[in-house]
Amino acid sequence: MKLIYTISIIAYGLLIKFASLFNKKAQFFVQGRKELLKRIKNSLQSETRPIAWFHFASLGEFEQGRPVLEKLKKERPELAIFMTFFSPSGYEIRKDYPEADYIFYLPLDTPTNAKRFIEIVKPQLVFFTKYEYWYYYFSELKKRRIPLYMISAIFRKQQIFFRWYGGFNRSILTCVTHFFVQDKNSGHLLKSINFTNWTVSGDTRFDRVYANSLNPKHFPVVEAFAENNQIFIAGSTWPKDDELLIELIEKTSQGWKFIIAPHEIKEDKILNLITKTSGIRYSELVNNINSANAKVLIIDNIGMLSSLYSYGDIAYIGGGFSKSGIHNTIEAAVFGMPVLFGPNYQKFKEAVELVEIGAAFPVSNTQAFKQVFQELTSPSKLKAASEKAAEYVKENTQATTTIFEKLSN
């Protein structure tokens, strides 16, 4: 099984190199790893501080682990923070993040890469987030007795760890010093395969979004756009989501305005939305505040969304019609907004729980979408769902505190 794993990693690297010939994201993936170990070694030549290594798959996992990173930096300022990303969508956006001392891509998980990486970085403690389990990196850390912690880990019964043929994958779990899991179910699943080194801490994303909600960024042009109107905000939308939104916008009367932040901000997608909604792009509104009377605002940049939700009354979260599933629902819920999304949400614990308490509403087609929206325009129903959403997020904070209480023992 280890041989198959190694071959699959090497094959993945080759496929990405081929894809880089015509795919920009793959180009970033390949270019960012050129002479990577050499660059890491050179950057650390004069470093004398002990190193804490944080690894994140992508941007979402970064936001999840960020509260732990920032609290560790504050409580242990003698540490150097070394941060890695697997995906370009994380690295390219956060490569200048000021709280980390070093930020790089993670070399592919081969025996040579893992050994050389650990020898060069020499981390004293390591944090991975949610679900990434790399055999050679984990094995090398275990061999050197370097503590490895999983933040906001979550497990499902269908995963290979809990199958009769999952012995190799279970061996990776033996390298983890302690699992900080999101829920009791994850802990019980670990217990079912004889792992007792876990603590139910909850999801650190709640700490992050709650902290953000206390001091969101302000956007004067959005305030001008929203003035005296109720605002429907659609975040991280995919093409299928956009189809539903376009039809809803056509049928919605005065009193409501719409803000759409697409998952991808490619020019052709922005232009398509502008054409079909008669909307205005954010960058144009900045330079032409007189256009604030438009009904639809299209966000054509990255980085606004988590604070943008503070202007909304109802939110729609994209991705629910894709195989990967919905994006971050609690970024919107923390501001006291009921959230709508497509049918593929079941593997997201917070989305399931928001639906159960009446703060979120899955929709499978345009008719259902319109019906839920119409129901939520009732002031009493909107108020009730909004209060439930905000309270849910607040009740689930403190995961970071739980983690540090355990680490300090």
Sequence and secondary structure as in RCSB ss.txt:
>XXXX:A:sequence
MKLIYTISIIAYGLLIKFASLFNKKAQFFVQGRKELLKRIKNSLQSETRPIAWFHFASLGEFEQGRPVLEKLKKE
RPELAIFMTFFSPSGYEIRKDYPEADYIFYLPLDTPTNAKRFIEIVKPQLVFFTKYEYWYYYFSELKKRRIPLYM
ISAIFRKQQIFFRWYGGFNRSILTCVTHFFVQDKNSGHLLKSINFTNWTVSGDTRFDRVYANSLNPKHFPVVEAF
AENNQIFIAGSTWPKDDELLIELIEKTSQGWKFIIAPHEIKEDKILNLITKTSGIRYSELVNNINSANAKVLIID
NIGMLSSLYSYGDIAYIGGGFSKSGIHNTIEAAVFGMPVLFGPNYQKFKEAVELVEIGAAFPVSNTQAFKQVFQE
LTSPSKLKAASEKAAEYVKENTQATTTIFEKLSN
>XXXX:A:secstr
 HHHHHHHHHHHHHHHHHHTTT HHHHHHHHTTTTHHHHHHHHTTT  S EEEEEESSHHHHHHHHHHHHHHHHH
 TTSEEEEEESSHHHHHHHTT TT SEEEE     HHHHHHHHHHH EEEEEEETT   HHHHHHHHHTT  EEE
EEE   TTSGGGSTT HHHHHHHTT SEEEESSHHHHHHHHHTT   EEE   HHHHHHHHHHHS    HHHHHH
HTTSEEEEEEEE HHHHHHHHHHHHH  TTEEEEEEES   HHHHHHHHHHHT EEHHHHHH GGGGG SEEE  
SSS HHHHGGG SEEEES TTSSS    SHHHHTTT  EEE S  TT HHHHHHHHTTSEEE  SHHHHHHHHHH
HTSHHHHHHHHHHHHHHHHHT  HHHHHHHHHT 
